[in-house]
Amino acid sequence: MPKYSLTTEPQEITAIKDNAGGGNYDISASPDPDIKVTEEGDDEETERGQWGGYCDFLLTCIGYCVGLGNVWRFPYLCFKNGGGAFLIPYIISLLLMGIPLYFLELSFGQFASIGPIAIWKAVPVFKGLGYAMVIVNTVISLYYIVIVAWVWYFFFTSMRSPLPWVDCNNRWNTPNCFDRQQAINCTALNATFFNGTVSNCSEVPELLSKTQTPAHEYFYNHVLELTDGLGDLGGMRWPLLGTLFLSWVIVFLVLIKGVASLGKVAYFSSLFPYFMMTALLIRGATLEGARKGIEFYMIPKWERLADIQVWSDAANQIFYSLGISIGTLTAMSSFNRFNHYCLRDALIVPFINCATSIYAGFAVFSVLGFMATRANLPVEQVAVSGPGLVFVVYPEGLTQMPGSPTAWAILFFIMMMFLGFSSQFSQVETIISAFNDESGGWFLRGRWRGLAFRATVCLIMFACGIPLVFQGGFYVFTIFDTYAGGFPLLIIGLLEVIVITYIYGFNRFAEDIQMMIGYKPSLFIRAFWNVITPLLLLVIIILKIVQYKPLTFGDYTYPPWYGAISWSLVALPLLFIPGVGLAVHCKNGGWKIFKKTLAPAAEWGPALNKHRTGRYEPIVKNRIELESGPSFTPSSGDELPPAYINAYDNTTSNYYANANGHIPSNEKNGPEQTMNNDGGKTNLAFEGEQRF
């Protein structure tokens, strides 16, 4: 028999609807001054948090999607894969895969108002998908903020004049350092330069391919102090450790009040980069050679559309830039009001993200065209992807700008800082809300406990990221960036759309969406979710496997044993899917009741009763705080003191309330109650099935 007990030391407990359908309990009418009652009400959830307004949510989503990848990844992919022709597979991927998945995750999170782990009450056996999302999110957050730490370093050193990467006269430079300005100033034959080894300007193009620029050596030799390979992590880069810690402090301060503070910061962190991007574009467009760079960036090479790699890159970029399958979209939308029109956001944000990528490309390639013209080089020889574009090529271009290179460098790195932070804020809040929801709200219940939990998460993640700021940490960073944020997301996304549309059921999900926005998704959406999107994801996964190549960095080839690290990053989150599923399955009785783990849990559905009407059983959530009451020995039917109006079921973790203040009678066996007062702690316990 289940045992019910009540402890009346100060605590928060919950009273839920009685099984007989009696509805809400009027516990607030108790005359006892020691009972503190907080009614949740029928507005929207306030304890968990909620966006202050529509713009808070929209700008946070824009800031999350529009990140560093829009500046250092998309422009490079565009010119590499056919210039303007690349936009065709990119936009097709956006329409057929990006927007459908974006809408699916937004509506899923908004419907249940819970994070990416707890939300799998919808299909309990696939709860491991939620853990997989959060694990991938955590790994991405660990290395993503390291980029912000590098940006901080460049920001501080940009305040010097001249900029420290402007020439080769520094202690970190090597004999291979060569300033392109020397090639620009080479006007006479038989001039001797570059370590006294070249005396003919016609040899300059070949020379440049064998040398390193001051900006390149500044980043790799000074900022990172890069070692010879993955096997040598070297020592700590203390300045980077400091900027990494500073970055995590800022994340903690911004998230100190959850989405309430995040939503307000988003007004600045999401919009400010656009002003900086526009300023850089205007300045870049006025430079000599800007047109050359923009033409190289956008002129279509239609023959490239026949290359399957172009289509694969486009689909990968859509997945990468929208931030799908790491739980962040689900978490952010869970703080919306239930009837928020999330379909509008699923159209606006992806298109803004796409437009921003193209816009950023103009700002980048106008400067690259200027650099190529000044150095008399093809644009492709100065254009690179990844960290090299942001921390090597673009800083070099800034030093050549007329006016004040220092001012432009400061503005550029401020822009990059905000692009990095706006994505990081949302990712970390996702981790916090995921584990808080899984704990039933315990981690964030109470001001100081919430602060302690947020600080603990940030501190642990800071500690886990320390290896990335060692001298050889860049090699680890490259592994994380290549594997953690790629293959696992595609598999998680494929499973997510299959589970929701086929196991949870498209019709059921369509009715859920109708409860929120007033109508069901169209047949087009059904075609995307049921067929087109999963098929595209499957094709991309196959292409990723077929096109797999060992990881390299410049001339460095990673040792064979790096595969253990890389494939662990792929396998670890994915193993949680069958692992957690097996645990849930066994907990619910094994194969005999397998269907139970495929069906939604009893508590699944909207968070508030007024939204559950008609399709989901109501749940009453009244929170009361009880203090110690007097000793009392009751009998069946006796009236209880007001302090004894609740009982807790240790077996099911449910709270039962007696609204009329009387002890419930068990008609079958009769109640067996005991009460005592031990050191100010009063307990009520009775055996038997209690229903009232």
C-alpha positions as CSV (number, residue, x, y, z in Angstrom):
1,M,0.0,0.0,0.0
2,P,1.2,3.5,-0.7
3,K,2.2,5.5,2.3
4,Y,1.2,9.2,2.5
5,S,3.1,11.6,4.7
6,L,3.1,15.3,5.4
7,T,6.0,17.2,6.7
8,T,5.1,20.7,7.8
9,E,8.6,22.2,8.1
10,P,8.9,25.2,5.8
11,Q,8.8,23.9,2.2
12,E,6.9,24.2,-1.1
13,I,4.6,21.4,-2.0
14,T,2.0,21.0,-4.7
15,A,-1.7,20.0,-4.6
16,I,-3.1,18.4,-7.7
17,K,-6.6,17.5,-8.9
18,D,-8.2,14.6,-7.1
19,N,-8.7,11.4,-9.1
20,A,-12.5,11.7,-8.8
21,G,-12.4,14.9,-10.8
22,G,-13.2,17.3,-8.0
23,G,-11.2,20.1,-9.6
24,N,-9.3,22.8,-7.7
25,Y,-8.9,22.8,-4.0
26,D,-9.6,26.1,-2.1
27,I,-6.6,25.8,0.1
28,S,-6.2,29.6,0.2
29,A,-9.2,30.0,2.5
30,S,-7.4,28.4,5.5
31,P,-7.4,30.7,8.5
32,D,-4.1,29.5,9.8
33,P,-1.5,32.3,9.5
34,D,1.3,29.8,9.3
35,I,0.2,28.6,5.9
36,K,1.7,30.7,3.1
37,V,-0.2,30.1,-0.2
38,T,0.9,31.1,-3.7
39,E,-1.6,30.7,-6.4
40,E,-0.2,30.0,-9.8
41,G,-3.3,31.4,-11.5
42,D,-4.3,31.0,-15.1
43,D,-2.2,33.6,-16.8
44,E,1.1,32.1,-18.0
45,E,3.9,30.5,-16.1
46,T,5.8,33.0,-14.1
47,E,8.0,30.8,-11.9
48,R,9.8,29.3,-14.9
49,G,10.1,32.5,-16.8
50,Q,8.6,34.1,-19.8
51,W,9.5,36.6,-22.6
52,G,8.7,40.2,-21.7
53,G,7.3,40.7,-25.2
54,Y,7.3,39.4,-28.8
55,C,10.4,41.4,-29.8
56,D,12.4,39.8,-26.9
57,F,11.8,36.4,-28.4
58,L,12.2,37.4,-32.0
59,L,15.5,39.3,-31.5
60,T,16.9,36.5,-29.3
61,C,16.2,34.0,-32.0
62,I,17.8,36.3,-34.6
63,G,20.8,36.7,-32.4
64,Y,21.1,33.0,-31.8
65,C,21.0,32.1,-35.5
66,V,23.0,35.1,-36.8
67,G,26.4,34.3,-35.4
68,L,30.0,33.9,-36.3
69,G,29.3,31.4,-39.1
70,N,27.5,34.0,-41.1
71,V,30.7,36.0,-41.4
72,W,33.4,33.3,-41.6
73,R,31.6,30.3,-43.2
74,F,28.9,31.3,-45.6
75,P,30.9,33.9,-47.8
76,Y,33.7,31.3,-48.3
77,L,31.2,28.5,-49.2
78,C,29.5,30.9,-51.6
79,F,32.6,31.8,-53.7
80,K,33.9,28.2,-53.4
81,N,30.7,26.7,-54.7
82,G,29.9,28.8,-57.7
83,G,29.3,32.3,-56.4
84,G,25.7,33.4,-57.0
85,A,24.9,30.0,-58.3
86,F,25.3,28.6,-54.7
87,L,22.3,30.6,-53.6
88,I,20.0,28.3,-55.6
89,P,20.8,25.1,-53.6
90,Y,21.1,27.2,-50.4
91,I,17.6,28.7,-50.8
92,I,16.1,25.4,-51.8
93,S,17.6,23.8,-48.7
94,L,16.2,26.6,-46.7
95,L,12.7,26.1,-48.0
96,L,12.6,22.3,-48.0
97,M,14.6,21.6,-44.8
98,G,15.4,24.7,-42.8
99,I,12.0,26.3,-42.4
100,P,10.1,23.0,-41.8
101,L,12.5,21.9,-39.1
102,Y,12.5,25.4,-37.5
103,F,8.7,25.5,-37.3
104,L,8.6,21.9,-35.9
105,E,11.0,22.8,-33.1
106,L,9.4,26.1,-32.3
107,S,5.9,24.7,-32.1
108,F,7.0,21.6,-30.2
109,G,8.6,23.7,-27.4
110,Q,5.9,26.3,-27.2
111,F,3.1,23.7,-26.9
112,A,4.4,22.1,-23.8
113,S,6.4,25.0,-22.3
114,I,9.3,22.8,-21.2
115,G,12.9,22.3,-22.2
116,P,14.4,19.8,-24.7
117,I,14.8,16.9,-22.2
118,A,11.5,17.0,-20.3
119,I,9.6,17.7,-23.6
120,W,10.0,14.0,-24.6
121,K,7.2,13.1,-22.2
122,A,5.5,13.2,-25.6
123,V,7.3,9.9,-26.5
124,P,9.0,8.8,-23.3
125,V,11.1,6.0,-24.9
126,F,12.9,8.7,-27.0
127,K,13.8,10.9,-24.1
128,G,17.4,10.2,-25.0
129,L,17.0,12.5,-28.0
130,G,16.6,15.4,-25.5
131,Y,19.8,14.3,-23.7
132,A,21.6,14.0,-27.0
133,M,20.6,17.5,-28.0
134,V,21.8,19.0,-24.7
135,I,25.1,17.1,-24.8
136,V,25.8,18.4,-28.4
137,N,24.7,21.9,-27.2
138,T,27.1,21.7,-24.3
139,V,30.1,20.7,-26.5
140,I,29.4,23.4,-29.0
141,S,29.1,26.0,-26.2
142,L,32.5,24.9,-24.8
143,Y,34.4,25.6,-28.0
144,Y,32.2,28.4,-29.4
145,I,33.0,30.7,-26.5
146,V,36.7,30.1,-27.0
147,I,36.3,32.1,-30.2
148,V,34.8,34.9,-28.2
149,A,37.9,34.7,-25.9
150,W,40.1,35.1,-29.0
151,V,38.0,38.1,-30.1
152,W,38.5,39.7,-26.6
153,Y,42.3,39.3,-27.0
154,F,42.2,41.0,-30.4
155,F,39.9,43.7,-29.1
156,F,42.3,44.7,-26.3
157,T,45.4,44.6,-28.5
158,S,43.6,46.6,-31.2
159,M,43.8,49.6,-28.9
160,R,47.5,49.9,-29.8
161,S,48.7,52.0,-32.6
162,P,50.1,50.8,-34.8
163,L,48.3,47.4,-34.7
164,P,50.6,44.6,-33.6
165,W,50.1,42.5,-36.7
166,V,51.1,45.2,-39.2
167,D,54.7,44.2,-39.7
168,C,57.3,41.5,-39.2
169,N,59.4,43.4,-36.6
170,N,58.1,41.5,-33.5
171,R,59.6,38.8,-31.3
172,W,57.0,36.2,-32.5
173,N,57.8,36.7,-36.2
174,T,59.9,34.1,-38.1
175,P,62.2,34.4,-41.1
176,N,59.2,33.3,-43.2
177,C,57.2,36.4,-42.3
178,F,56.6,38.6,-45.3
179,D,54.7,41.8,-45.5
180,R,52.6,42.0,-48.6
181,Q,53.3,45.8,-48.6
182,Q,56.8,44.9,-49.7
183,A,55.4,43.3,-52.9
184,I,53.2,46.4,-53.4
185,N,56.2,48.7,-53.1
186,C,58.4,46.6,-55.3
187,T,58.7,48.9,-58.4
188,A,62.2,48.3,-59.6
189,L,63.9,45.1,-60.8
190,N,66.8,43.7,-58.9
191,A,65.5,45.1,-55.6
192,T,66.5,42.9,-52.8
193,F,64.0,42.0,-50.0
194,F,62.6,39.1,-48.0
195,N,65.6,37.9,-46.1
196,G,67.9,38.7,-49.0
197,T,66.7,35.7,-51.0
198,V,64.7,37.2,-53.8
199,S,65.9,39.9,-56.2
200,N,63.3,39.8,-59.0
201,C,59.8,41.2,-58.6
202,S,58.5,38.6,-61.1
203,E,59.1,36.0,-58.4
204,V,56.7,37.7,-55.9
205,P,53.6,35.6,-56.6
206,E,55.6,32.4,-56.0
207,L,57.3,33.9,-53.0
208,L,53.9,34.8,-51.4
209,S,52.7,31.2,-51.6
210,K,55.6,30.1,-49.5
211,T,55.5,32.8,-46.8
212,Q,53.3,33.9,-44.0
213,T,51.8,37.3,-43.4
214,P,52.4,39.3,-40.2
215,A,48.7,38.8,-39.3
216,H,49.0,35.0,-39.7
217,E,52.1,34.8,-37.5
218,Y,50.5,37.1,-34.9
219,F,47.5,34.8,-34.5
220,Y,49.2,31.5,-34.6
221,N,52.6,32.3,-33.2
222,H,51.6,35.0,-30.6
223,V,47.9,34.7,-29.7
224,L,47.7,30.9,-29.7
225,E,51.5,30.1,-29.5
226,L,50.5,27.0,-31.5
227,T,52.5,23.8,-30.9
228,D,53.6,21.3,-33.6
229,G,50.7,19.0,-33.3
230,L,47.8,17.4,-31.3
231,G,50.3,15.3,-29.3
232,D,51.8,18.4,-27.7
233,L,49.3,20.6,-25.8
234,G,52.1,22.8,-24.5
235,G,51.5,25.2,-21.7
236,M,48.6,27.4,-20.6
237,R,48.0,30.6,-22.6
238,W,47.2,32.7,-19.5
239,P,45.9,35.8,-21.4
240,L,43.4,33.6,-23.2
241,L,42.4,31.9,-19.9
242,G,41.7,35.4,-18.6
243,T,39.5,36.4,-21.6
244,L,37.8,33.0,-21.4
245,F,36.9,33.6,-17.8
246,L,35.7,37.1,-18.6
247,S,33.5,35.7,-21.3
248,W,31.8,33.3,-18.9
249,V,31.3,36.0,-16.3
250,I,29.5,38.0,-18.9
251,V,27.3,35.0,-19.9
252,F,26.4,34.5,-16.2
253,L,25.5,38.2,-15.7
254,V,23.3,38.3,-18.8
255,L,21.5,35.1,-17.8
256,I,21.2,36.0,-14.2
257,K,17.5,36.4,-14.5
258,G,17.0,33.9,-17.3
259,V,15.0,35.0,-20.3
260,A,13.8,38.1,-18.5
261,S,17.4,39.5,-18.7
262,L,18.3,37.7,-21.9
263,G,15.4,39.3,-23.8
264,K,16.4,42.8,-22.9
265,V,20.1,42.3,-23.8
266,A,19.0,40.9,-27.2
267,Y,17.8,44.4,-28.3
268,F,21.4,45.4,-28.3
269,S,23.4,42.2,-28.9
270,S,21.2,41.3,-31.9
271,L,20.9,44.7,-33.6
272,F,24.3,46.2,-33.0
273,P,26.2,43.9,-35.3
274,Y,24.1,45.1,-38.2
275,F,25.2,48.7,-37.7
276,M,28.8,47.5,-37.6
277,M,28.4,45.3,-40.6
278,T,26.8,48.2,-42.5
279,A,29.7,50.6,-41.6
280,L,32.2,48.0,-42.7
281,L,30.3,47.4,-46.0
282,I,30.1,51.1,-46.8
283,R,33.8,51.6,-46.0
284,G,34.8,48.5,-47.9
285,A,32.7,49.4,-51.0
286,T,34.6,52.7,-51.3
287,L,38.0,51.0,-51.4
288,E,40.0,50.3,-54.6
289,G,39.3,46.8,-55.9
290,A,36.1,46.3,-53.9
291,R,34.2,45.6,-57.1
292,K,36.7,42.9,-58.0
293,G,36.0,41.1,-54.7
294,I,32.2,41.4,-54.9
295,E,32.2,40.1,-58.5
296,F,34.2,37.1,-57.5
297,Y,31.8,36.5,-54.6
298,M,28.6,36.8,-56.5
299,I,29.1,36.1,-60.2
300,P,27.4,32.7,-60.8
301,K,29.3,29.7,-62.1
302,W,26.4,27.6,-63.2
303,E,28.4,24.5,-64.0
304,R,29.1,24.1,-60.3
305,L,25.4,23.1,-59.8
306,A,26.2,19.7,-61.3
307,D,28.6,19.0,-58.4
308,I,26.8,17.1,-55.6
309,Q,29.3,18.6,-53.1
310,V,27.7,22.1,-53.7
311,W,24.3,20.8,-52.7
312,S,25.7,19.0,-49.7
313,D,27.5,22.2,-48.5
314,A,24.3,24.2,-48.9
315,A,22.2,21.8,-46.8
316,N,24.9,21.6,-44.2
317,Q,25.2,25.4,-43.9
318,I,21.4,25.7,-43.5
319,F,21.5,23.2,-40.6
320,Y,24.6,24.8,-39.1
321,S,23.4,28.4,-39.3
322,L,19.8,27.9,-38.0
323,G,21.0,26.0,-35.0
324,I,18.6,23.1,-35.4
325,S,18.7,19.9,-33.3
326,I,20.6,21.2,-30.3
327,G,17.4,22.0,-28.3
328,T,17.8,25.8,-28.3
329,L,14.8,26.5,-30.5
330,T,12.7,24.2,-28.4
331,A,13.9,25.9,-25.2
332,M,13.5,29.5,-26.4
333,S,10.0,28.9,-27.7
334,S,9.0,27.2,-24.4
335,F,9.0,30.7,-22.8
336,N,6.4,32.0,-25.3
337,R,2.8,32.5,-24.5
338,F,0.7,29.4,-25.5
339,N,-1.1,31.2,-28.3
340,H,1.9,33.0,-29.8
341,Y,1.9,32.8,-33.6
342,C,5.1,30.8,-33.9
343,L,4.7,30.1,-37.7
344,R,5.4,33.7,-38.3
345,D,8.8,33.4,-36.5
346,A,9.6,30.2,-38.4
347,L,9.4,32.2,-41.6
348,I,10.9,35.5,-40.4
349,V,14.1,34.3,-38.6
350,P,15.4,31.8,-41.3
351,F,14.9,34.4,-44.0
352,I,16.7,37.1,-41.9
353,N,19.5,34.7,-41.2
354,C,19.8,33.9,-45.0
355,A,19.8,37.6,-45.9
356,T,22.4,38.4,-43.2
357,S,24.7,35.7,-44.5
358,I,24.6,37.2,-48.0
359,Y,24.9,40.8,-46.6
360,A,27.9,39.8,-44.6
361,G,29.5,38.4,-47.7
362,F,29.4,41.8,-49.4
363,A,31.2,43.4,-46.4
364,V,33.9,40.6,-46.3
365,F,34.6,40.4,-50.0
366,S,34.7,44.1,-50.6
367,V,37.7,44.2,-48.3
368,L,39.2,41.0,-49.8
369,G,39.0,42.5,-53.2
370,F,40.8,45.6,-52.0
371,M,43.5,43.4,-50.5
372,A,43.9,41.3,-53.7
373,T,44.1,44.5,-55.8
374,R,46.8,46.0,-53.5
375,A,48.9,42.8,-53.6
376,N,48.2,42.1,-57.2
377,L,46.9,38.6,-56.3
378,P,43.8,36.7,-57.3
379,V,41.0,37.0,-54.8
380,E,41.0,33.2,-54.1
381,Q,44.5,33.5,-52.7
382,V,43.4,35.8,-50.0
383,A,40.0,34.2,-49.2
384,V,39.9,31.5,-46.6
385,S,37.2,30.0,-44.3
386,G,37.0,29.7,-40.6
387,P,39.1,31.4,-37.9
388,G,41.7,32.3,-40.6
389,L,39.2,34.7,-42.2
390,V,38.3,36.5,-39.0
391,F,41.7,36.5,-37.2
392,V,44.2,36.6,-40.1
393,V,42.8,37.8,-43.4
394,Y,40.4,40.5,-42.3
395,P,42.7,42.0,-39.7
396,E,45.3,42.3,-42.4
397,G,42.9,44.1,-44.6
398,L,42.0,46.5,-41.8
399,T,45.7,47.5,-41.5
400,Q,45.6,48.6,-45.1
401,M,42.5,50.7,-44.9
402,P,43.0,54.5,-45.3
403,G,42.2,56.5,-42.2
404,S,42.5,54.9,-38.8
405,P,43.1,51.1,-39.0
406,T,42.9,51.0,-35.2
407,A,39.3,52.4,-35.1
408,W,38.2,49.9,-37.8
409,A,39.8,47.0,-36.0
410,I,38.0,47.9,-32.7
411,L,34.7,48.2,-34.5
412,F,35.2,44.9,-36.3
413,F,36.0,42.9,-33.2
414,I,33.2,44.5,-31.2
415,M,30.9,43.2,-34.0
416,M,32.4,39.8,-33.8
417,M,32.1,39.8,-30.0
418,F,28.3,40.5,-30.1
419,L,27.8,37.9,-32.9
420,G,29.5,35.3,-30.7
421,F,27.8,36.3,-27.4
422,S,24.3,36.4,-28.9
423,S,24.5,32.8,-29.9
424,Q,26.3,31.7,-26.7
425,F,23.6,33.3,-24.4
426,S,20.8,31.2,-25.9
427,Q,22.8,28.0,-26.0
428,V,23.7,28.2,-22.3
429,E,20.2,29.2,-21.2
430,T,19.1,26.0,-23.1
431,I,21.3,23.9,-20.9
432,I,20.1,25.6,-17.7
433,S,16.4,25.3,-18.6
434,A,16.8,21.7,-19.8
435,F,18.1,20.4,-16.4
436,N,15.8,22.7,-14.4
437,D,12.7,21.4,-16.2
438,E,13.9,17.8,-15.8
439,S,14.2,18.4,-12.0
440,G,10.7,19.7,-11.9
441,G,11.9,23.3,-11.5
442,W,13.9,22.5,-8.3
443,F,17.3,24.1,-9.5
444,L,15.8,27.5,-10.1
445,R,13.3,27.5,-7.3
446,G,14.2,30.4,-5.1
447,R,16.4,33.4,-5.9
448,W,19.7,32.2,-4.3
449,R,19.4,28.6,-5.4
450,G,18.8,29.8,-9.0
451,L,21.8,32.1,-8.9
452,A,23.9,29.3,-7.5
453,F,22.8,26.9,-10.2
454,R,23.5,29.3,-13.0
455,A,26.9,30.1,-11.5
456,T,27.7,26.4,-11.1
457,V,26.8,25.7,-14.8
458,C,29.0,28.5,-16.0
459,L,31.9,27.6,-13.7
460,I,31.8,23.9,-14.8
461,M,31.7,24.8,-18.5
462,F,34.5,27.3,-18.0
463,A,36.6,24.6,-16.4
464,C,35.8,22.1,-19.1
465,G,36.9,24.6,-21.8
466,I,40.4,25.3,-20.2
467,P,42.2,22.7,-22.4
468,L,41.1,24.7,-25.4
469,V,43.3,27.6,-24.3
470,F,46.5,25.6,-24.0
471,Q,49.1,26.2,-26.7
472,G,47.9,23.2,-28.6
473,G,44.3,23.7,-27.8
474,F,43.6,24.9,-31.4
475,Y,44.0,21.4,-32.6
476,V,41.3,20.2,-30.2
477,F,39.2,23.1,-31.1
478,T,39.3,22.1,-34.8
479,I,38.2,18.5,-33.9
480,F,35.3,19.9,-31.9
481,D,34.3,22.3,-34.6
482,T,34.4,19.6,-37.3
483,Y,32.8,16.7,-35.6
484,A,30.6,17.8,-32.6
485,G,28.6,20.4,-34.6
486,G,28.2,18.3,-37.7
487,F,27.3,14.6,-38.0
488,P,25.4,14.2,-34.7
489,L,23.0,17.1,-35.5
490,L,22.0,15.5,-38.8
491,I,21.1,12.2,-37.1
492,I,19.3,13.9,-34.2
493,G,17.4,16.0,-36.7
494,L,16.4,13.0,-38.7
495,L,15.2,11.0,-35.6
496,E,13.4,14.1,-34.2
497,V,11.2,14.6,-37.3
498,I,10.5,10.9,-37.7
499,V,9.6,10.5,-34.0
500,I,7.3,13.5,-33.9
501,T,5.5,12.9,-37.2
502,Y,5.3,9.1,-37.2
503,I,5.4,7.9,-33.6
504,Y,3.8,10.8,-31.8
505,G,1.8,11.3,-34.9
506,F,1.3,14.1,-37.4
507,N,-2.4,14.3,-36.8
508,R,-2.0,14.6,-33.1
509,F,0.8,17.2,-33.5
510,A,-1.3,19.1,-36.0
511,E,-4.2,19.3,-33.5
512,D,-1.7,20.5,-30.9
513,I,-0.6,23.3,-33.3
514,Q,-4.3,24.1,-33.9
515,M,-4.8,24.6,-30.2
516,M,-2.0,27.2,-30.3
517,I,-2.5,29.2,-33.5
518,G,-6.1,28.3,-34.5
519,Y,-5.6,26.1,-37.5
520,K,-3.7,22.9,-38.5
521,P,-0.5,23.0,-40.6
522,S,-1.2,22.7,-44.3
523,L,-0.7,19.7,-46.5
524,F,2.6,21.2,-47.7
525,I,4.0,21.2,-44.2
526,R,2.8,17.6,-43.8
527,A,4.6,16.7,-47.0
528,F,7.8,18.3,-45.7
529,W,7.7,16.7,-42.3
530,N,6.6,13.2,-43.4
531,V,8.6,12.8,-46.6
532,I,10.8,15.6,-48.0
533,T,12.7,16.8,-45.0
534,P,13.6,13.3,-43.6
535,L,14.6,12.1,-47.1
536,L,16.9,15.2,-47.5
537,L,18.5,14.6,-44.1
538,L,19.1,10.9,-45.0
539,V,20.7,11.9,-48.3
540,I,23.0,14.4,-46.5
541,I,24.0,11.8,-43.9
542,I,24.9,9.4,-46.6
543,L,26.9,12.1,-48.5
544,K,28.8,13.0,-45.3
545,I,29.8,9.3,-44.9
546,V,30.8,8.9,-48.5
547,Q,32.7,12.2,-48.7
548,Y,34.5,11.7,-45.3
549,K,38.1,12.7,-45.4
550,P,40.7,12.6,-42.6
551,L,41.0,16.0,-40.8
552,T,43.9,18.3,-41.7
553,F,45.0,21.8,-40.8
554,G,47.1,23.5,-43.4
555,D,50.0,21.1,-44.0
556,Y,49.4,19.3,-40.7
557,T,47.7,15.9,-40.8
558,Y,46.2,14.7,-37.6
559,P,47.6,11.4,-36.2
560,P,45.6,8.3,-36.6
561,W,44.6,8.2,-32.9
562,Y,42.7,11.5,-33.2
563,G,39.9,9.3,-34.5
564,A,39.2,8.1,-31.0
565,I,38.5,11.7,-29.9
566,S,36.5,12.7,-33.0
567,W,34.3,9.7,-33.2
568,S,33.7,9.8,-29.5
569,L,32.2,13.3,-30.0
570,V,29.9,11.8,-32.6
571,A,29.0,8.6,-30.7
572,L,28.6,9.9,-27.1
573,P,25.4,12.0,-27.6
574,L,23.9,9.4,-30.0
575,L,24.5,6.5,-27.5
576,F,22.1,8.4,-25.1
577,I,19.2,7.8,-27.5
578,P,19.1,4.0,-27.2
579,G,20.6,4.1,-23.7
580,V,17.9,6.3,-22.1
581,G,15.3,4.6,-24.2
582,L,16.2,1.2,-22.8
583,A,16.2,2.6,-19.2
584,V,12.7,4.1,-19.7
585,H,11.5,0.9,-21.3
586,C,12.8,-1.3,-18.5
587,K,11.4,1.1,-15.9
588,N,7.9,0.7,-17.4
589,G,7.8,-3.0,-17.3
590,G,9.7,-4.3,-20.4
591,W,8.2,-5.6,-23.6
592,K,4.8,-6.4,-22.1
593,I,3.8,-2.8,-22.0
594,F,6.1,-1.4,-24.7
595,K,3.3,0.7,-26.1
596,K,3.3,2.7,-22.9
597,T,6.7,4.1,-23.6
598,L,5.6,5.2,-27.1
599,A,2.5,6.9,-25.9
600,P,2.6,10.4,-24.3
601,A,2.9,10.5,-20.5
602,A,-0.1,11.4,-18.4
603,E,1.2,14.8,-17.6
604,W,2.1,15.6,-21.3
605,G,0.3,18.7,-22.8
606,P,0.1,22.4,-22.3
607,A,1.3,23.8,-19.0
608,L,-1.9,25.6,-18.0
609,N,-5.3,24.1,-17.5
610,K,-7.1,26.6,-19.6
611,H,-5.1,25.4,-22.6
612,R,-5.6,21.7,-21.8
613,T,-9.4,21.8,-22.2
614,G,-11.0,19.2,-24.4
615,R,-7.9,17.1,-25.3
616,Y,-5.8,16.9,-22.1
617,E,-6.8,16.2,-18.5
618,P,-6.4,19.3,-16.3
619,I,-3.6,19.6,-13.7
620,V,-4.0,21.9,-10.7
621,K,-0.8,23.5,-9.4
622,N,-1.2,25.3,-6.1
623,R,2.0,25.9,-4.2
624,I,1.8,26.2,-0.4
625,E,4.4,26.7,2.2
626,L,3.7,25.0,5.5
627,E,5.3,25.7,8.9
628,S,5.3,23.4,11.9
629,G,1.9,22.8,13.5
630,P,0.9,21.4,16.8
631,S,0.7,17.7,17.8
632,F,-2.6,16.1,16.8
633,T,-3.9,12.5,17.0
634,P,-6.9,12.3,14.6
635,S,-9.5,9.7,14.0
636,S,-11.5,9.0,10.9
637,G,-13.7,12.0,10.1
638,D,-12.1,14.3,12.6
639,E,-11.6,17.9,11.5
640,L,-7.9,18.6,11.0
641,P,-6.1,21.8,12.0
642,P,-5.5,23.9,8.9
643,A,-1.8,23.0,8.8
644,Y,-2.7,19.4,8.0
645,I,-4.5,19.8,4.7
646,N,-2.1,18.0,2.4
647,A,-0.6,14.5,2.0
648,Y,2.3,13.4,-0.1
649,D,2.4,10.1,-1.9
650,N,6.0,8.8,-1.7
651,T,5.3,6.2,-4.4
652,T,4.0,8.4,-7.1
653,S,5.5,11.7,-6.0
654,N,2.0,13.3,-6.1
655,Y,0.5,15.6,-3.5
656,Y,-3.1,15.1,-2.5
657,A,-5.2,17.8,-0.7
658,N,-8.2,17.6,1.5
659,A,-10.1,20.7,0.7
660,N,-12.6,20.5,3.6
661,G,-10.0,20.0,6.3
662,H,-11.2,16.5,7.2
663,I,-9.2,13.3,7.2
664,P,-10.3,11.1,4.3
665,S,-11.8,7.8,5.2
666,N,-10.9,4.6,3.4
667,E,-14.2,2.8,3.0
668,K,-12.5,-0.6,2.2
669,N,-9.8,-0.9,4.9
670,G,-10.3,2.2,7.1
671,P,-7.7,4.8,7.6
672,E,-4.6,4.2,9.8
673,Q,-3.2,7.6,10.7
674,T,-0.4,8.6,13.0
675,M,0.8,12.0,13.8
676,N,3.7,13.2,16.0
677,N,5.6,16.4,16.8
678,D,9.3,15.6,16.8
679,G,11.4,18.7,17.5
680,G,9.0,21.0,15.8
681,K,8.6,18.8,12.7
682,T,5.1,17.4,12.4
683,N,4.3,14.4,10.3
684,L,1.0,12.9,9.2
685,A,1.1,9.3,7.9
686,F,-1.7,6.9,7.0
687,E,-1.9,3.6,5.2
688,G,-4.3,2.7,2.4
689,E,-5.6,4.0,-0.8
690,Q,-6.7,7.6,-0.1
691,R,-9.0,9.3,-2.5
692,F,-10.8,12.5,-1.7
